[in-house]
Amino acid sequence: MVVSGVAPAAAQSSLLPLGLSPRLHSSSNIRHFLTASSSIIVRNHDCRHISSNSNGFLHNLMKYPNSNGLSFHRLHRQLIKPVAVIDSNNSDFIEPEEITNNDEAYKQWNWWTAKFAAVANIPFFLLQVPQIILNARNLMAGNNSALLAVSWLGTLTGLLGGLSLLSYFAKKRETEAMIVQCLGISTTYIVISQLAIAHAMPFSYYIATSVVICVGVISNFLNYFGMLPPSIWQFWEDFITVGGLSLLPQVMWSTFVPYVPNSVLPGGVSFIVALITVFMTRMGKLSEKGVKFVGAISGWTATLLFMWMPIAQMWTNFLNPENIKGLSVLSMLLAVLGNGLLIPRSLFVRDFMWFTGSSWATFLYGWGNLICLFLFKSISPEFFWGVTVGLSIWIGVTFWKDSQAYGHGSPLESLKNLVLGSKS
């Protein structure tokens, strides 16, 4: 989950030209506003479905252009319907309703959450650097066993999850998000290479991973610059869908070997199911909802791969507690900072998938591994409790400010709306 949240942040932070709040005083301005707003919504929220009530909404706006003093900012809030849990790629226009929220608080928190998401690029960029340096020192000292503290399965899931997200944002032509994902892939691949050198990862897996990463990165950039035939890009998209669905259950199973039998059955069964699903999609045998579900699989598979990363790492800590000093404390702290900075934005825009991934990585990958380091006396109590108190305050302030921005009586209302897909 190391870099998964950054890419959505790049897309969401460009949602609105913050600070601009033009008033609508004429039919001409309304038409221009609706055209511009629709373009922004379609680009940033993948909105493909316009409700049958949108014509009535346009009629009311043109009939009463000055009613309620609607600003660009307030209308944007009314036009976008947040996404509910799984259906994270679809948004609909909805009828305007009475807004009781504090507009100024909403606009300010919108601005701040976008800034937090932008600042998160710094810890994400630096995230793997301390681990890379620590691994290099252990390799040069001949202490290869120290690298066993780094779960190669966990690192592999993060690497392939990043590749899936790179494909998603290449298709969306989100340049900044692609750059961030490429940085994450590059640094994580260095860690994978170090693990292979130390024989902490099967070399055959490393070769296969290298081929997939190389082909994937090249294909994504060729597609971004319009140099890849659509048929080949379609094949690549199907490949990462089938590959992700096959890899996830296999990685989850393999994490617990030798406590479970060493078997490729989970991956094999998933591969067959995924292949049939993709084939039926291409042959037009699925319903519209089925096609949408398959289209969302890659994003959710990438998120789940990232979410499994801390589980695999903490299981490695449990099996090899004597090697826990091979973990970089600074990397874990950067994971808390980077993902923690994305939580306010993901909550604010009511993106359940983004919120789930960022929160999971913050608490399981970052803070969870700090707990392991604390229990094995690799970090001081003052450091651990300082991070814990700071993180608790941050989460509390996040929900408090979000409830203020939306005019809720309780911070729990924000969480409820996030899960149910409601901004009311």
C-alpha positions in Angstrom: 0.0 0.0 0.0 2.9 2.2 0.0 2.1 4.4 -2.9 -1.4 3.4 -3.8 -3.1 6.4 -2.3 -0.9 9.0 -4.0 -2.3 8.4 -7.5 -5.9 9.1 -6.5 -4.6 12.1 -4.6 -3.1 13.5 -7.8 -6.4 13.1 -9.6 -8.5 14.4 -6.8 -6.4 17.4 -6.0 -7.1 18.9 -9.4 -10.8 18.6 -8.9 -11.6 22.3 -8.6 -9.7 25.5 -9.0 -9.8 26.2 -5.3 -10.5 29.7 -4.2 -12.6 30.5 -7.2 -16.3 31.0 -6.5 -18.0 32.7 -9.5 -21.6 33.5 -9.1 -24.2 32.5 -11.7 -26.2 35.6 -12.8 -27.1 34.8 -16.4 -28.3 31.9 -18.5 -25.1 32.2 -20.5 -23.0 31.9 -17.4 -25.0 28.9 -16.3 -24.5 27.1 -19.6 -20.8 27.8 -19.5 -20.7 26.6 -15.9 -22.5 23.4 -16.6 -20.2 22.6 -19.6 -17.1 23.2 -17.5 -18.4 21.4 -14.5 -19.4 18.4 -16.4 -16.0 18.2 -18.0 -14.3 18.3 -14.7 -16.6 15.7 -13.2 -16.2 13.4 -16.1 -12.4 13.7 -16.1 -11.9 13.3 -12.4 -14.7 11.0 -11.3 -15.2 8.8 -14.4 -18.8 9.8 -14.6 -20.5 8.1 -17.5 -24.2 8.2 -16.4 -26.4 11.3 -16.4 -29.7 11.0 -14.6 -33.0 11.6 -16.3 -33.5 14.5 -14.0 -30.6 16.6 -15.2 -32.7 18.4 -17.8 -35.1 19.5 -15.0 -32.1 20.7 -13.0 -30.9 22.8 -15.9 -34.4 24.2 -16.4 -34.6 25.3 -12.7 -31.1 26.9 -12.9 -32.0 28.9 -15.9 -35.3 29.9 -14.5 -34.0 30.9 -11.1 -30.3 31.8 -11.7 -30.0 33.8 -8.5 -31.9 31.5 -6.2 -30.1 30.6 -3.0 -26.9 32.4 -4.2 -25.5 29.2 -5.6 -21.8 29.4 -6.2 -19.5 27.2 -8.3 -18.3 25.5 -5.2 -21.8 24.8 -3.8 -23.1 23.5 -7.1 -20.2 21.2 -7.5 -21.0 19.7 -4.2 -24.6 19.1 -5.2 -23.8 17.8 -8.7 -21.5 15.0 -7.6 -23.1 12.0 -6.0 -20.5 10.1 -4.0 -19.7 6.5 -4.7 -20.9 3.6 -2.6 -18.4 1.1 -1.4 -17.7 -1.2 -4.4 -19.1 1.0 -7.2 -16.1 3.3 -6.9 -15.8 4.4 -10.5 -19.3 5.6 -11.2 -20.9 9.0 -10.3 -24.3 10.4 -11.2 -25.7 13.9 -11.4 -28.4 14.4 -8.8 -31.1 17.0 -8.1 -30.0 20.0 -6.0 -31.2 20.0 -2.5 -31.1 22.4 0.5 -27.6 22.7 1.8 -27.2 23.4 5.5 -23.4 22.8 5.6 -21.0 25.6 6.4 -19.7 26.6 2.9 -16.6 28.3 4.2 -15.7 25.4 6.4 -16.3 23.0 3.5 -14.1 25.1 1.1 -11.3 25.4 3.6 -11.2 21.7 4.4 -11.4 20.9 0.7 -8.3 23.1 0.2 -6.4 21.6 3.2 -7.1 17.9 2.3 -5.8 18.6 -1.2 -2.6 20.0 0.2 -2.2 17.1 2.6 -2.5 14.7 -0.4 0.1 16.7 -2.3 2.5 16.7 0.7 2.1 12.9 1.0 4.2 12.6 -2.2 7.3 13.4 -0.1 7.2 10.5 2.4 6.0 8.2 -0.4 9.0 9.1 -2.5 11.4 8.5 0.4 9.6 5.5 1.8 11.8 2.7 0.5 15.1 4.6 0.6 16.0 3.8 4.3 15.2 0.1 3.7 17.3 0.1 0.5 20.3 1.6 2.4 19.9 -0.8 5.3 19.7 -3.8 2.9 22.8 -2.6 1.1 24.8 -2.3 4.3 23.8 -5.8 5.4 24.7 -7.2 1.9 28.1 -5.5 2.0 28.7 -6.8 5.5 27.8 -10.3 4.4 24.8 -10.4 6.7 22.4 -11.7 4.2 20.2 -13.3 6.8 19.1 -9.8 8.0 17.2 -9.4 4.7 14.9 -12.3 5.7 13.2 -9.7 7.9 11.7 -8.2 4.8 8.8 -10.3 3.5 9.4 -10.9 -0.2 5.8 -11.9 -0.7 4.6 -8.6 0.9 7.0 -6.6 -1.2 6.0 -8.5 -4.3 2.3 -7.7 -3.7 3.0 -4.0 -3.3 5.1 -4.0 -6.5 2.4 -5.7 -8.6 -0.3 -3.6 -7.0 1.6 -0.5 -8.1 1.9 -1.9 -11.6 -1.9 -2.4 -11.8 -2.4 1.2 -10.6 0.1 2.5 -13.2 -2.1 0.9 -15.9 -5.2 2.4 -14.5 -3.8 6.0 -14.4 -2.1 5.6 -17.8 -5.5 4.9 -19.2 -6.8 8.0 -17.4 -3.8 9.9 -18.7 -3.1 11.2 -15.2 0.6 12.2 -15.7 1.4 13.1 -12.1 -0.2 9.9 -10.8 1.8 7.9 -13.3 5.1 9.5 -12.2 4.4 8.7 -8.5 3.5 5.1 -9.3 6.7 4.7 -11.4 8.8 6.0 -8.5 7.1 3.5 -6.2 7.7 0.7 -8.6 11.3 1.6 -9.1 12.2 1.8 -5.4 10.2 -1.4 -4.6 11.9 -3.2 -7.5 15.3 -2.3 -6.0 14.3 -3.9 -2.7 13.1 -7.0 -4.6 16.4 -7.2 -6.4 18.3 -7.0 -3.0 16.2 -9.8 -1.6 17.0 -11.9 -4.7 20.7 -11.2 -4.3 20.5 -12.3 -0.6 18.6 -15.5 -1.6 15.7 -14.2 0.5 13.4 -14.6 -2.5 13.3 -17.5 -5.0 15.3 -16.5 -8.0 12.8 -17.9 -10.5 10.1 -15.7 -9.0 12.4 -12.7 -9.3 13.0 -13.4 -13.0 9.3 -13.7 -13.7 8.5 -10.5 -11.8 11.3 -8.6 -13.7 9.8 -9.6 -17.0 6.3 -8.6 -16.0 7.5 -5.2 -14.6 9.6 -4.5 -17.7 6.8 -5.3 -20.1 4.2 -3.5 -18.0 6.1 -0.2 -17.6 7.0 -0.1 -21.3 3.5 -0.9 -22.4 2.0 1.8 -20.2 4.3 4.5 -21.5 3.8 3.4 -25.1 0.0 3.6 -24.6 0.3 7.0 -22.8 2.1 8.4 -25.9 -0.3 6.8 -28.3 2.3 4.4 -29.7 0.6 1.1 -28.7 -2.2 -0.5 -30.8 -5.5 -0.6 -28.9 -5.7 -4.4 -29.3 -2.4 -4.9 -27.5 -3.4 -2.5 -24.7 -6.7 -4.4 -24.3 -4.7 -7.6 -24.0 -2.5 -6.0 -21.3 -5.6 -4.9 -19.4 -7.0 -8.4 -19.5 -3.6 -9.8 -18.5 -3.4 -7.6 -15.3 -7.0 -8.4 -14.4 -6.5 -12.2 -14.7 -3.0 -11.9 -13.2 -4.2 -9.9 -10.2 -7.1 -12.2 -9.5 -4.9 -15.2 -9.8 -2.0 -13.8 -7.7 -4.0 -12.5 -4.8 -5.3 -15.8 -3.4 -2.1 -17.5 -4.2 0.0 -15.0 -2.3 -2.4 -15.1 0.6 -2.1 -18.9 0.7 1.7 -19.0 0.2 2.2 -16.5 3.1 1.3 -19.2 5.6 3.4 -22.0 4.2 4.6 -24.3 5.9 1.7 -24.1 8.2 -0.5 -24.9 5.2 0.4 -27.3 2.4 2.6 -25.8 -0.4 0.1 -25.7 -3.2 -0.7 -23.7 -6.4 -4.4 -24.8 -6.2 -5.7 -21.4 -4.9 -4.0 -19.5 -7.8 -4.9 -22.2 -10.4 -8.6 -22.1 -9.5 -8.6 -18.3 -9.4 -6.9 -18.2 -12.8 -9.6 -20.3 -14.4 -12.4 -18.2 -12.9 -10.7 -15.0 -13.9 -10.0 -16.2 -17.4 -13.7 -17.3 -17.9 -14.9 -13.9 -16.5 -12.8 -11.8 -18.8 -13.6 -14.0 -21.8 -17.4 -13.6 -21.1 -16.9 -9.9 -20.8 -15.2 -9.6 -24.2 -17.9 -11.8 -25.8 -20.6 -9.6 -24.4 -22.1 -12.3 -22.3 -22.3 -10.3 -19.1 -25.0 -7.7 -18.0 -24.1 -4.0 -17.8 -23.6 -4.4 -14.0 -21.4 -7.4 -14.6 -19.2 -5.4 -17.0 -18.9 -2.6 -14.5 -17.9 -5.0 -11.8 -15.2 -6.6 -14.0 -14.0 -3.1 -14.9 -13.6 -2.3 -11.2 -11.8 -5.5 -10.4 -8.3 -4.3 -11.3 -8.5 -1.3 -8.9 -9.8 -3.4 -6.1 -7.3 -6.2 -6.7 -4.5 -3.7 -6.6 -5.9 -2.3 -3.3 -6.2 -5.8 -1.8 -2.7 -6.7 -2.9 -1.4 -3.6 -1.1 -3.6 -4.5 1.9 -2.0 -7.9 2.1 1.5 -6.4 2.2 1.4 -5.6 5.9 -0.2 -8.9 6.8 2.7 -10.8 5.0 5.3 -8.6 6.7 3.8 -9.0 10.2 3.6 -12.8 9.7 7.3 -12.7 8.8 8.0 -10.8 12.0 6.2 -13.5 13.9 8.1 -16.3 12.3 11.5 -14.6 12.5 11.5 -12.2 15.5 15.3 -12.4 15.8 15.6 -10.7 12.4 13.2 -7.9 13.1 16.1 -5.4 13.3 16.4 -5.8 9.6 13.3 -3.6 9.3 13.9 0.1 8.8 12.2 2.1 11.5 12.2 5.2 9.3 10.5 3.4 6.5 7.7 2.3 8.8 7.4 5.9 10.1 7.2 7.2 6.5 4.5 4.7 5.8 2.4 6.1 8.7 3.0 9.7 7.5 2.4 9.1 3.8 -0.8 7.1 4.1 -2.0 9.1 7.1 -1.9 12.3 5.1 -4.2 10.7 2.5 -6.9 9.7 4.9 -8.5 13.2 5.2 -8.8 13.5 1.4 -10.1 10.0 0.9 -12.7 10.6 3.6 -13.6 14.1 2.3 -14.3 12.9 -1.3 -16.1 9.8 0.0 -13.9 7.3 -1.9 -14.3 4.1 0.1 -11.6 2.1 -1.8 -9.0 4.9 -1.3 -9.9 5.3 2.3 -9.7 1.6 3.0 -6.3 1.2 1.4 -4.8 4.3 3.1 -6.2 3.5 6.5 -5.1 -0.1 6.3 -1.6 0.8 5.3 -1.4 3.5 8.0 -2.4 1.2 10.8 -1.3 -2.3 9.7 1.8 -1.6 7.6 3.2 1.5 9.3 1.9 1.5 12.9 1.5 -2.3 13.1 5.2 -2.9 12.3 6.1 -0.2 14.8 4.2 -2.2 17.4 6.4 -5.2 16.5 9.6 -3.2 16.7 8.4 -1.8 20.1 7.6 -5.2 21.5 11.0 -6.5 20.5 12.6 -3.4 22.0 14.0 -2.2 18.7 12.6 1.3 19.3 12.2 3.3 22.5 8.9 3.6 24.3 9.0 7.4 23.9 9.2 7.1 20.1 6.4 4.5 19.9 4.0 6.3 22.2 4.8 9.6 20.5 3.8 8.2 17.1 0.7 6.5 18.6 -0.6 9.7 20.3 0.2 11.8 17.2 -1.7 9.4 14.9 -4.7 9.2 17.3 -4.9 13.0 17.4 -4.6 13.2 13.6 -7.5 10.7 13.0 -9.6 12.5 15.6 -9.0 15.9 14.0 -9.7 14.4 10.5 -13.2 13.2 11.4 -14.0 16.3 13.4 -13.1 18.7 10.6 -14.9 16.5 8.1 -18.1 16.6 10.1 -17.7 20.4 10.4 -17.3 20.8 6.7 -20.4 18.8 6.0 -22.4 20.2 8.8 -22.8 16.9 10.7 -23.7 16.7 14.3 -21.2 13.8 15.0 -17.9 12.7 13.4 -19.4 9.2 13.1 -21.8 10.6 10.5 -18.9 11.1 8.2 -17.9 7.4 8.5 -21.5 6.3 7.9 -21.7 8.4 4.8 -18.4 7.1 3.5 -19.6 3.5 3.8 -23.1 4.1 2.5 -21.9 6.5 -0.3 -23.6 9.6 0.8 -22.5 13.3 1.1 -25.7 14.6 2.7 
